[in-house]
Amino acid sequence: MLILHTEPLVVSLGFSCTLCGKCCHDHSLPLTMGEAITWLEEDGQVSIYCEAIQAPGEPMTPRMAHRKRRGFEAACGDGRIHVTAILAATLTGPCKNLDADSRCMIYERRPLVCQIYPAEISPFVELDPKNKACPPEAWPMAEPDNNPFLQYLPSLAEKSRQTDYSEASRKGLVCAELGIDTSGLADEGYVRHFPESGAFLAALKRAFQADPASAFNPQPWKLFSRTLAARTQESHGLDVITEKPADAGYQYLRA
């Protein structure tokens, strides 16, 4: 399998795109802030998926350290959490950037996650070809010396990771401006928010230009959970809800 570790990047399986276009249909496409701005400006749909871990939480393993760096810290009841906000384009049917022959019309500026696919964004998730849309013939034996995908993958994966880390606090600014304050619990589920496109775009542009080192005090957050984990979190003083309010503009998704 092709496995991404934090250090080093290990590639043990080749990949050669067959241009089938199956990976460009019916899914959510994680975007950087700059990509989300462009997507919205070009009449695409973007939503925000939120998940959180408790701060300080579990022992600081490499996985927990990665999650902490991807998120921003916020108050939650009497405790604190680290919220990871994921910007994701919604693809219902074919991507809006595919032409009639299923070729990408923005190939040279396609999102970073598209450049990395089929590798996983997370350095802690193994790539399993069975979970990908690519046909069997797309998975030849690895030839790192002459396979462009394998040559550029390490730098692309590192760019994705560092962008994710550097944009964490800016995403906190976006959530604060849009009044987003509810998150799912990591490994259990996500809360998916649907901001109005105009307000979302304006908030993204302002946050994108903000100093990532500048301090901000996000509003108090709530955790949404429908499992026993909710009671466990409540015992630590966190603000946990188990039912979505009727007027809430979000959706809960189990992981």
CYANA upper distance limits for C-alpha pairs under 8 A (distance plus 0.5 A):
  1 MET  CA     11 VAL  CA      8.25
  1 MET  CA     12 SER  CA      6.47
  1 MET  CA     13 LEU  CA      6.11
  1 MET  CA    126 GLU  CA      7.64
  1 MET  CA    127 LEU  CA      6.59
  1 MET  CA    128 ASP  CA      6.78
  1 MET  CA    129 PRO  CA      8.26
  2 LEU  CA     10 VAL  CA      7.52
  2 LEU  CA     11 VAL  CA      5.53
  2 LEU  CA     12 SER  CA      5.76
  2 LEU  CA     13 LEU  CA      5.68
  2 LEU  CA     14 GLY  CA      8.37
  2 LEU  CA    119 ALA  CA      7.68
  2 LEU  CA    126 GLU  CA      7.18
  2 LEU  CA    127 LEU  CA      5.88
  2 LEU  CA    128 ASP  CA      8.03
  3 ILE  CA      9 LEU  CA      7.98
  3 ILE  CA     10 VAL  CA      6.37
  3 ILE  CA     11 VAL  CA      6.68
  3 ILE  CA     12 SER  CA      7.95
  3 ILE  CA    123 PRO  CA      8.28
  3 ILE  CA    125 VAL  CA      7.68
  3 ILE  CA    126 GLU  CA      5.37
  3 ILE  CA    127 LEU  CA      6.37
  4 LEU  CA      8 PRO  CA      8.48
  4 LEU  CA      9 LEU  CA      5.83
  4 LEU  CA     10 VAL  CA      6.45
  4 LEU  CA     11 VAL  CA      7.95
  4 LEU  CA    119 ALA  CA      8.25
  4 LEU  CA    120 GLU  CA      7.64
  4 LEU  CA    122 SER  CA      7.89
  4 LEU  CA    123 PRO  CA      5.21
  4 LEU  CA    124 PHE  CA      7.11
  4 LEU  CA    125 VAL  CA      7.47
  4 LEU  CA    126 GLU  CA      7.19
  4 LEU  CA    127 LEU  CA      8.47
  5 HIS  CA      9 LEU  CA      5.83
  5 HIS  CA     10 VAL  CA      7.22
  5 HIS  CA    123 PRO  CA      5.27
  5 HIS  CA    124 PHE  CA      6.71
  6 THR  CA    123 PRO  CA      5.99
  6 THR  CA    124 PHE  CA      8.20
  9 LEU  CA    154 PRO  CA      6.61
 11 VAL  CA    142 ALA  CA      8.30
 11 VAL  CA    150 LEU  CA      7.94
 12 SER  CA    142 ALA  CA      6.69
 13 LEU  CA    139 TRP  CA      7.65
 13 LEU  CA    140 PRO  CA      7.73
 13 LEU  CA    141 MET  CA      6.35
 13 LEU  CA    142 ALA  CA      5.30
 14 GLY  CA    139 TRP  CA      6.18
 14 GLY  CA    140 PRO  CA      5.69
 14 GLY  CA    141 MET  CA      5.53
 14 GLY  CA    142 ALA  CA      4.23
 14 GLY  CA    143 GLU  CA      6.90
 14 GLY  CA    144 PRO  CA      8.21
 14 GLY  CA    147 ASN  CA      8.39
 14 GLY  CA    150 LEU  CA      7.70
 15 PHE  CA    138 ALA  CA      6.07
 15 PHE  CA    139 TRP  CA      5.24
 15 PHE  CA    140 PRO  CA      6.43
 15 PHE  CA    141 MET  CA      8.31
 15 PHE  CA    142 ALA  CA      7.80
 15 PHE  CA    149 PHE  CA      7.78
 15 PHE  CA    150 LEU  CA      8.29
 16 SER  CA    138 ALA  CA      5.40
 16 SER  CA    139 TRP  CA      6.89
 16 SER  CA    140 PRO  CA      7.54
 16 SER  CA    149 PHE  CA      8.22
 17 CYS  CA    134 CYS  CA      8.30
 17 CYS  CA    138 ALA  CA      6.16
 18 THR  CA    134 CYS  CA      8.32
 18 THR  CA    135 PRO  CA      8.36
 18 THR  CA    137 GLU  CA      8.18
 18 THR  CA    138 ALA  CA      6.53
 19 LEU  CA    102 SER  CA      8.39
 19 LEU  CA    103 ARG  CA      8.01
 20 CYS  CA    102 SER  CA      8.03
 20 CYS  CA    134 CYS  CA      8.04
 21 GLY  CA     25 HIS  CA      8.04
 21 GLY  CA    102 SER  CA      6.17
 21 GLY  CA    103 ARG  CA      7.74
 22 LYS  CA    133 ALA  CA      6.29
 22 LYS  CA    134 CYS  CA      7.45
 23 CYS  CA    132 LYS  CA      8.30
 23 CYS  CA    133 ALA  CA      6.17
 23 CYS  CA    134 CYS  CA      7.63
 24 CYS  CA     91 LEU  CA      8.33
 24 CYS  CA     94 PRO  CA      6.43
 24 CYS  CA     95 CYS  CA      6.00
 24 CYS  CA     98 LEU  CA      8.37
 25 HIS  CA     91 LEU  CA      6.68
 25 HIS  CA     92 THR  CA      7.26
 25 HIS  CA     93 GLY  CA      5.55
 25 HIS  CA     94 PRO  CA      4.83
 25 HIS  CA     95 CYS  CA      6.33
 26 ASP  CA     90 THR  CA      8.28
 26 ASP  CA     91 LEU  CA      5.38
 26 ASP  CA     92 THR  CA      5.17
 26 ASP  CA     93 GLY  CA      5.36
 26 ASP  CA     94 PRO  CA      7.06
 26 ASP  CA     95 CYS  CA      8.33
 27 HIS  CA     90 THR  CA      6.90
 27 HIS  CA     91 LEU  CA      5.68
 27 HIS  CA     92 THR  CA      7.39
 28 SER  CA     88 ALA  CA      6.16
 28 SER  CA     89 ALA  CA      5.99
 28 SER  CA     90 THR  CA      5.34
 28 SER  CA     91 LEU  CA      6.43
 29 LEU  CA     88 ALA  CA      5.47
 29 LEU  CA     89 ALA  CA      5.39
 29 LEU  CA     90 THR  CA      7.05
 29 LEU  CA     91 LEU  CA      7.90
 29 LEU  CA    113 VAL  CA      7.98
 30 PRO  CA     86 ILE  CA      7.16
 30 PRO  CA     87 LEU  CA      6.18
 30 PRO  CA     88 ALA  CA      4.72
 30 PRO  CA     89 ALA  CA      6.94
 30 PRO  CA    113 VAL  CA      7.20
 31 LEU  CA     35 GLU  CA      6.07
 31 LEU  CA     36 ALA  CA      6.15
 31 LEU  CA     86 ILE  CA      8.16
 31 LEU  CA     87 LEU  CA      5.95
 31 LEU  CA     88 ALA  CA      6.02
 31 LEU  CA     89 ALA  CA      7.47
 31 LEU  CA    111 PRO  CA      7.10
 31 LEU  CA    112 LEU  CA      7.95
 31 LEU  CA    113 VAL  CA      7.72
 32 THR  CA     36 ALA  CA      6.58
 32 THR  CA     87 LEU  CA      7.43
 32 THR  CA    111 PRO  CA      8.38
 32 THR  CA    112 LEU  CA      8.30
 32 THR  CA    163 THR  CA      7.74
 32 THR  CA    164 ASP  CA      7.79
 33 MET  CA     37 ILE  CA      6.75
 33 MET  CA     87 LEU  CA      7.83
 33 MET  CA    167 GLU  CA      7.89
 33 MET  CA    204 LEU  CA      7.37
 33 MET  CA    208 PHE  CA      7.35
 34 GLY  CA     38 THR  CA      6.94
 34 GLY  CA    208 PHE  CA      7.91
 35 GLU  CA     39 TRP  CA      6.53
 35 GLU  CA    111 PRO  CA      6.93
 36 ALA  CA     40 LEU  CA      6.63
 36 ALA  CA     46 VAL  CA      7.39
 36 ALA  CA     87 LEU  CA      7.41
 36 ALA  CA     88 ALA  CA      8.16
 36 ALA  CA     89 ALA  CA      8.03
 37 ILE  CA     41 GLU  CA      6.62
 37 ILE  CA    201 LEU  CA      6.55
 37 ILE  CA    204 LEU  CA      7.15
 37 ILE  CA    205 LYS  CA      7.51
 38 THR  CA     42 GLU  CA      6.66
 39 TRP  CA     43 ASP  CA      7.08
 39 TRP  CA     44 GLY  CA      5.61
 39 TRP  CA     45 GLN  CA      7.73
 39 TRP  CA     46 VAL  CA      8.03
 39 TRP  CA     89 ALA  CA      8.10
 40 LEU  CA     44 GLY  CA      5.40
 40 LEU  CA     45 GLN  CA      6.75
 40 LEU  CA     46 VAL  CA      7.38
 40 LEU  CA    197 SER  CA      7.35
 40 LEU  CA    201 LEU  CA      7.08
 41 GLU  CA    201 LEU  CA      8.17
 44 GLY  CA     89 ALA  CA      7.69
 44 GLY  CA     90 THR  CA      8.43
 44 GLY  CA     96 LYS  CA      8.21
 45 GLN  CA     89 ALA  CA      6.14
 45 GLN  CA     90 THR  CA      6.29
 45 GLN  CA    197 SER  CA      8.00
 46 VAL  CA     87 LEU  CA      7.13
 46 VAL  CA     88 ALA  CA      5.89
 46 VAL  CA     89 ALA  CA      4.82
 46 VAL  CA     90 THR  CA      6.57
 46 VAL  CA    194 PHE  CA      8.04
 46 VAL  CA    197 SER  CA      8.31
 47 SER  CA     87 LEU  CA      6.45
 47 SER  CA     88 ALA  CA      5.99
 47 SER  CA     89 ALA  CA      6.97
 47 SER  CA     90 THR  CA      7.84
 47 SER  CA    192 ARG  CA      7.21
 47 SER  CA    193 HIS  CA      6.23
 47 SER  CA    194 PHE  CA      5.52
 47 SER  CA    195 PRO  CA      7.20
 48 ILE  CA     85 ALA  CA      6.73
 48 ILE  CA     86 ILE  CA      5.97
 48 ILE  CA     87 LEU  CA      5.31
 48 ILE  CA     88 ALA  CA      6.78
 48 ILE  CA    192 ARG  CA      6.06
 48 ILE  CA    193 HIS  CA      5.56
 48 ILE  CA    194 PHE  CA      7.19
 48 ILE  CA    195 PRO  CA      8.39
 49 TYR  CA     85 ALA  CA      6.18
 49 TYR  CA     86 ILE  CA      5.44
 49 TYR  CA     87 LEU  CA      7.04
 49 TYR  CA     88 ALA  CA      7.85
 49 TYR  CA    190 TYR  CA      6.39
 49 TYR  CA    191 VAL  CA      6.12
 49 TYR  CA    192 ARG  CA      4.89
 49 TYR  CA    193 HIS  CA      6.86
 50 CYS  CA     83 VAL  CA      7.13
 50 CYS  CA     84 THR  CA      6.13
 50 CYS  CA     85 ALA  CA      5.14
 50 CYS  CA     86 ILE  CA      6.81
 50 CYS  CA    182 THR  CA      7.99
 50 CYS  CA    183 SER  CA      5.34
 50 CYS  CA    184 GLY  CA      6.54
 50 CYS  CA    190 TYR  CA      5.94
 50 CYS  CA    191 VAL  CA      5.75
 50 CYS  CA    192 ARG  CA      6.89
 50 CYS  CA    193 HIS  CA      8.45
 51 GLU  CA     83 VAL  CA      6.33
 51 GLU  CA     84 THR  CA      5.93
 51 GLU  CA     85 ALA  CA      7.36
 51 GLU  CA    183 SER  CA      5.58
 51 GLU  CA    184 GLY  CA      4.99
 51 GLU  CA    185 LEU  CA      5.80
 51 GLU  CA    186 ALA  CA      5.65
 51 GLU  CA    189 GLY  CA      7.46
 51 GLU  CA    190 TYR  CA      5.72
 51 GLU  CA    191 VAL  CA      7.32
 52 ALA  CA     71 GLY  CA      8.34
 52 ALA  CA     81 ILE  CA      6.77
 52 ALA  CA     82 HIS  CA      5.85
 52 ALA  CA     83 VAL  CA      4.81
 52 ALA  CA     84 THR  CA      6.42
 52 ALA  CA    183 SER  CA      6.73
 52 ALA  CA    184 GLY  CA      6.70
 52 ALA  CA    185 LEU  CA      5.63
 52 ALA  CA    186 ALA  CA      5.74
 52 ALA  CA    223 LEU  CA      8.27
 53 ILE  CA     57 GLY  CA      7.16
 53 ILE  CA     67 ARG  CA      8.35
 53 ILE  CA     68 LYS  CA      8.36
 53 ILE  CA     81 ILE  CA      6.09
 53 ILE  CA     82 HIS  CA      5.82
 53 ILE  CA     83 VAL  CA      7.26
 53 ILE  CA    185 LEU  CA      6.95
 53 ILE  CA    186 ALA  CA      6.32
 54 GLN  CA     58 GLU  CA      8.30
 54 GLN  CA     79 GLY  CA      8.47
 54 GLN  CA     80 ARG  CA      6.78
 54 GLN  CA     81 ILE  CA      4.83
 54 GLN  CA     82 HIS  CA      6.71
 55 ALA  CA     73 GLU  CA      8.20
 55 ALA  CA     79 GLY  CA      8.12
 55 ALA  CA     80 ARG  CA      5.81
 55 ALA  CA     81 ILE  CA      5.24
 55 ALA  CA     82 HIS  CA      6.61
 56 PRO  CA     80 ARG  CA      8.33
 56 PRO  CA     81 ILE  CA      8.20
 58 GLU  CA     64 MET  CA      7.82
 59 PRO  CA     64 MET  CA      8.00
 60 MET  CA     64 MET  CA      5.97
 60 MET  CA     65 ALA  CA      6.31
 61 THR  CA     65 ALA  CA      6.61
 62 PRO  CA     66 HIS  CA      6.63
 63 ARG  CA     67 ARG  CA      6.86
 63 ARG  CA    124 PHE  CA      7.47
 64 MET  CA     68 LYS  CA      6.61
 65 ALA  CA     69 ARG  CA      6.75
 66 HIS  CA     70 ARG  CA      6.86
 67 ARG  CA     71 GLY  CA      7.04
 67 ARG  CA     84 THR  CA      8.05
 68 LYS  CA     72 PHE  CA      8.01
 68 LYS  CA     82 HIS  CA      6.71
 69 ARG  CA    165 TYR  CA      5.92
 69 ARG  CA    168 ALA  CA      7.93
 70 ARG  CA     84 THR  CA      6.34
 70 ARG  CA    164 ASP  CA      6.40
 70 ARG  CA    165 TYR  CA      5.33
 70 ARG  CA    168 ALA  CA      6.09
 71 GLY  CA     82 HIS  CA      5.84
 71 GLY  CA     83 VAL  CA      5.30
 71 GLY  CA     84 THR  CA      4.62
 71 GLY  CA     85 ALA  CA      7.43
 71 GLY  CA    165 TYR  CA      8.05
 71 GLY  CA    168 ALA  CA      5.66
 71 GLY  CA    169 SER  CA      7.67
 72 PHE  CA     82 HIS  CA      5.72
 72 PHE  CA     83 VAL  CA      5.84
 72 PHE  CA     84 THR  CA      7.18
 72 PHE  CA    168 ALA  CA      6.29
 72 PHE  CA    169 SER  CA      5.94
 72 PHE  CA    172 GLY  CA      6.71
 73 GLU  CA     80 ARG  CA      7.33
 73 GLU  CA     81 ILE  CA      6.15
 73 GLU  CA     82 HIS  CA      4.87
 73 GLU  CA     83 VAL  CA      6.79
 74 ALA  CA     80 ARG  CA      6.14
 74 ALA  CA     81 ILE  CA      6.02
 74 ALA  CA     82 HIS  CA      6.79
 74 ALA  CA     83 VAL  CA      7.66
 74 ALA  CA    217 ASN  CA      8.05
 74 ALA  CA    218 PRO  CA      6.57
 74 ALA  CA    219 GLN  CA      7.80
 74 ALA  CA    220 PRO  CA      6.93
 74 ALA  CA    221 TRP  CA      7.16
 75 ALA  CA     79 GLY  CA      6.56
 75 ALA  CA     80 ARG  CA      4.95
 75 ALA  CA     81 ILE  CA      6.87
 75 ALA  CA    218 PRO  CA      8.28
 75 ALA  CA    219 GLN  CA      7.84
 75 ALA  CA    220 PRO  CA      5.39
 75 ALA  CA    221 TRP  CA      6.58
 76 CYS  CA     80 ARG  CA      5.63
 76 CYS  CA     81 ILE  CA      6.87
 76 CYS  CA    220 PRO  CA      5.97
 76 CYS  CA    221 TRP  CA      5.40
 76 CYS  CA    222 LYS  CA      6.29
 76 CYS  CA    223 LEU  CA      8.21
 76 CYS  CA    238 LEU  CA      5.77
 76 CYS  CA    239 ASP  CA      6.00
 77 GLY  CA    220 PRO  CA      7.80
 77 GLY  CA    221 TRP  CA      8.13
 77 GLY  CA    222 LYS  CA      7.99
 77 GLY  CA    237 GLY  CA      6.38
 77 GLY  CA    238 LEU  CA      5.01
 77 GLY  CA    239 ASP  CA      4.94
 78 ASP  CA    236 HIS  CA      8.41
 78 ASP  CA    237 GLY  CA      5.43
 78 ASP  CA    238 LEU  CA      6.30
 78 ASP  CA    239 ASP  CA      8.11
 79 GLY  CA    236 HIS  CA      7.52
 79 GLY  CA    237 GLY  CA      6.21
 79 GLY  CA    238 LEU  CA      5.88
 80 ARG  CA    238 LEU  CA      7.93
 83 VAL  CA    183 SER  CA      7.68
 84 THR  CA    168 ALA  CA      7.71
 85 ALA  CA    168 ALA  CA      7.98
 85 ALA  CA    171 LYS  CA      6.92
 85 ALA  CA    172 GLY  CA      8.10
 91 LEU  CA     95 CYS  CA      6.12
 91 LEU  CA     96 LYS  CA      8.30
 94 PRO  CA     98 LEU  CA      7.37
 97 ASN  CA    104 CYS  CA      6.26
 97 ASN  CA    105 MET  CA      5.92
 97 ASN  CA    106 ILE  CA      7.02
 98 LEU  CA    102 SER  CA      5.62
 98 LEU  CA    103 ARG  CA      5.81
 98 LEU  CA    104 CYS  CA      5.21
 98 LEU  CA    105 MET  CA      6.37
 99 ASP  CA    103 ARG  CA      5.92
 99 ASP  CA    104 CYS  CA      6.99
 99 ASP  CA    105 MET  CA      6.91
106 ILE  CA    110 ARG  CA      5.91
110 ARG  CA    114 CYS  CA      6.89
110 ARG  CA    115 GLN  CA      7.50
111 PRO  CA    115 GLN  CA      7.13
112 LEU  CA    116 ILE  CA      6.85
112 LEU  CA    156 LEU  CA      7.98
112 LEU  CA    160 SER  CA      7.39
113 VAL  CA    117 TYR  CA      6.56
113 VAL  CA    121 ILE  CA      7.69
113 VAL  CA    160 SER  CA      8.17
115 GLN  CA    156 LEU  CA      8.10
116 ILE  CA    120 GLU  CA      8.01
116 ILE  CA    121 ILE  CA      8.08
116 ILE  CA    153 LEU  CA      6.93
116 ILE  CA    156 LEU  CA      6.97
116 ILE  CA    157 ALA  CA      7.27
118 PRO  CA    127 LEU  CA      8.19
118 PRO  CA    132 LYS  CA      7.63
119 ALA  CA    127 LEU  CA      6.69
120 GLU  CA    125 VAL  CA      6.91
120 GLU  CA    126 GLU  CA      7.61
120 GLU  CA    127 LEU  CA      6.60
121 ILE  CA    125 VAL  CA      8.42
121 ILE  CA    157 ALA  CA      7.29
121 ILE  CA    160 SER  CA      7.73
121 ILE  CA    161 ARG  CA      8.13
127 LEU  CA    131 ASN  CA      8.42
128 ASP  CA    132 LYS  CA      7.62
129 PRO  CA    134 CYS  CA      8.00
129 PRO  CA    139 TRP  CA      8.34
134 CYS  CA    138 ALA  CA      6.75
135 PRO  CA    139 TRP  CA      8.36
142 ALA  CA    147 ASN  CA      8.47
143 GLU  CA    147 ASN  CA      6.25
143 GLU  CA    150 LEU  CA      8.31
144 PRO  CA    148 PRO  CA      8.28
144 PRO  CA    150 LEU  CA      5.94
144 PRO  CA    151 GLN  CA      6.68
145 ASP  CA    151 GLN  CA      7.78
146 ASN  CA    151 GLN  CA      8.27
147 ASN  CA    151 GLN  CA      6.83
148 PRO  CA    152 TYR  CA      6.72
149 PHE  CA    153 LEU  CA      6.40
150 LEU  CA    154 PRO  CA      8.14
152 TYR  CA    156 LEU  CA      6.78
153 LEU  CA    157 ALA  CA      6.45
154 PRO  CA    158 GLU  CA      6.70
155 SER  CA    159 LYS  CA      6.57
156 LEU  CA    160 SER  CA      6.67
157 ALA  CA    161 ARG  CA      6.78
158 GLU  CA    162 GLN  CA      6.63
159 LYS  CA    163 THR  CA      6.50
160 SER  CA    164 ASP  CA      6.63
161 ARG  CA    165 TYR  CA      6.85
162 GLN  CA    166 SER  CA      6.57
163 THR  CA    167 GLU  CA      6.55
164 ASP  CA    168 ALA  CA      6.93
166 SER  CA    212 PRO  CA      7.57
167 GLU  CA    171 LYS  CA      6.71
167 GLU  CA    212 PRO  CA      7.66
168 ALA  CA    172 GLY  CA      7.06
169 SER  CA    173 LEU  CA      7.07
169 SER  CA    212 PRO  CA      6.56
169 SER  CA    213 ALA  CA      8.44
170 ARG  CA    174 VAL  CA      6.99
170 ARG  CA    207 ALA  CA      5.80
170 ARG  CA    208 PHE  CA      7.07
170 ARG  CA    210 ALA  CA      7.57
170 ARG  CA    212 PRO  CA      6.56
171 LYS  CA    175 CYS  CA      6.75
171 LYS  CA    204 LEU  CA      8.42
171 LYS  CA    207 ALA  CA      7.71
172 GLY  CA    176 ALA  CA      6.64
172 GLY  CA    218 PRO  CA      7.39
173 LEU  CA    177 GLU  CA      6.68
173 LEU  CA    207 ALA  CA      6.57
173 LEU  CA    216 PHE  CA      8.03
173 LEU  CA    218 PRO  CA      7.83
174 VAL  CA    178 LEU  CA      6.71
174 VAL  CA    200 PHE  CA      8.27
174 VAL  CA    203 ALA  CA      5.94
174 VAL  CA    204 LEU  CA      6.51
174 VAL  CA    207 ALA  CA      6.68
175 CYS  CA    179 GLY  CA      6.46
175 CYS  CA    180 ILE  CA      5.32
175 CYS  CA    181 ASP  CA      7.61
176 ALA  CA    180 ILE  CA      6.64
176 ALA  CA    181 ASP  CA      8.01
176 ALA  CA    218 PRO  CA      6.22
176 ALA  CA    219 GLN  CA      6.97
177 GLU  CA    203 ALA  CA      7.09
178 LEU  CA    195 PRO  CA      7.75
178 LEU  CA    199 ALA  CA      7.99
178 LEU  CA    200 PHE  CA      7.73
178 LEU  CA    203 ALA  CA      7.87
180 ILE  CA    193 HIS  CA      8.04
181 ASP  CA    219 GLN  CA      7.47
181 ASP  CA    220 PRO  CA      7.30
181 ASP  CA    221 TRP  CA      5.13
181 ASP  CA    222 LYS  CA      6.77
182 THR  CA    191 VAL  CA      7.36
182 THR  CA    221 TRP  CA      6.12
182 THR  CA    222 LYS  CA      5.30
182 THR  CA    223 LEU  CA      6.32
182 THR  CA    224 PHE  CA      7.22
183 SER  CA    190 TYR  CA      7.00
183 SER  CA    191 VAL  CA      5.69
183 SER  CA    221 TRP  CA      7.91
183 SER  CA    222 LYS  CA      6.85
183 SER  CA    223 LEU  CA      5.57
183 SER  CA    224 PHE  CA      6.45
184 GLY  CA    188 GLU  CA      7.63
184 GLY  CA    189 GLY  CA      5.67
184 GLY  CA    190 TYR  CA      4.83
184 GLY  CA    191 VAL  CA      5.52
184 GLY  CA    223 LEU  CA      6.13
184 GLY  CA    224 PHE  CA      5.54
184 GLY  CA    225 SER  CA      6.97
184 GLY  CA    252 TYR  CA      7.90
185 LEU  CA    189 GLY  CA      6.25
185 LEU  CA    190 TYR  CA      7.32
185 LEU  CA    223 LEU  CA      6.97
185 LEU  CA    224 PHE  CA      7.36
185 LEU  CA    225 SER  CA      7.15
186 ALA  CA    190 TYR  CA      7.94
187 ASP  CA    255 ALA  CA      6.68
188 GLU  CA    225 SER  CA      8.25
188 GLU  CA    254 ARG  CA      6.46
188 GLU  CA    255 ALA  CA      5.74
189 GLY  CA    225 SER  CA      8.26
189 GLY  CA    252 TYR  CA      7.55
189 GLY  CA    253 LEU  CA      5.85
189 GLY  CA    254 ARG  CA      4.54
189 GLY  CA    255 ALA  CA      4.74
190 TYR  CA    252 TYR  CA      6.42
190 TYR  CA    253 LEU  CA      5.62
190 TYR  CA    254 ARG  CA      6.88
190 TYR  CA    255 ALA  CA      7.16
191 VAL  CA    224 PHE  CA      7.90
191 VAL  CA    250 TYR  CA      6.99
191 VAL  CA    251 GLN  CA      6.17
191 VAL  CA    252 TYR  CA      5.11
191 VAL  CA    253 LEU  CA      6.68
192 ARG  CA    250 TYR  CA      5.90
192 ARG  CA    251 GLN  CA      5.55
192 ARG  CA    252 TYR  CA      6.72
192 ARG  CA    253 LEU  CA      7.69
193 HIS  CA    249 GLY  CA      6.94
193 HIS  CA    250 TYR  CA      4.98
193 HIS  CA    251 GLN  CA      7.12
194 PHE  CA    249 GLY  CA      7.10
194 PHE  CA    250 TYR  CA      6.82
195 PRO  CA    199 ALA  CA      7.69
195 PRO  CA    200 PHE  CA      6.26
196 GLU  CA    200 PHE  CA      6.40
197 SER  CA    201 LEU  CA      6.46
198 GLY  CA    202 ALA  CA      6.80
199 ALA  CA    203 ALA  CA      6.62
200 PHE  CA    204 LEU  CA      6.60
201 LEU  CA    205 LYS  CA      6.69
202 ALA  CA    206 ARG  CA      6.81
203 ALA  CA    207 ALA  CA      6.60
204 LEU  CA    208 PHE  CA      6.30
205 LYS  CA    209 GLN  CA      7.02
206 ARG  CA    210 ALA  CA      6.96
210 ALA  CA    214 SER  CA      8.26
221 TRP  CA    239 ASP  CA      8.02
222 LYS  CA    238 LEU  CA      8.14
222 LYS  CA    239 ASP  CA      5.68
222 LYS  CA    240 VAL  CA      6.24
222 LYS  CA    241 ILE  CA      7.50
223 LEU  CA    238 LEU  CA      8.13
223 LEU  CA    239 ASP  CA      6.71
223 LEU  CA    240 VAL  CA      5.17
223 LEU  CA    241 ILE  CA      6.68
224 PHE  CA    230 ALA  CA      8.33
224 PHE  CA    240 VAL  CA      6.29
224 PHE  CA    241 ILE  CA      5.48
224 PHE  CA    242 THR  CA      6.24
224 PHE  CA    243 GLU  CA      8.09
224 PHE  CA    244 LYS  CA      8.44
224 PHE  CA    252 TYR  CA      8.32
225 SER  CA    229 ALA  CA      7.59
225 SER  CA    230 ALA  CA      5.89
225 SER  CA    240 VAL  CA      7.34
225 SER  CA    241 ILE  CA      6.82
225 SER  CA    242 THR  CA      5.63
226 ARG  CA    230 ALA  CA      7.14
226 ARG  CA    242 THR  CA      5.45
226 ARG  CA    243 GLU  CA      7.90
227 THR  CA    231 ARG  CA      8.47
228 LEU  CA    232 THR  CA      7.24
229 ALA  CA    233 GLN  CA      6.63
230 ALA  CA    234 GLU  CA      6.61
230 ALA  CA    240 VAL  CA      6.71
230 ALA  CA    241 ILE  CA      8.22
230 ALA  CA    242 THR  CA      7.95
231 ARG  CA    235 SER  CA      6.79
232 THR  CA    236 HIS  CA      7.57
233 GLN  CA    237 GLY  CA      7.47
233 GLN  CA    238 LEU  CA      6.38
233 GLN  CA    240 VAL  CA      7.72
234 GLU  CA    238 LEU  CA      5.52
234 GLU  CA    239 ASP  CA      7.00
234 GLU  CA    240 VAL  CA      6.70
244 LYS  CA    248 ALA  CA      7.09
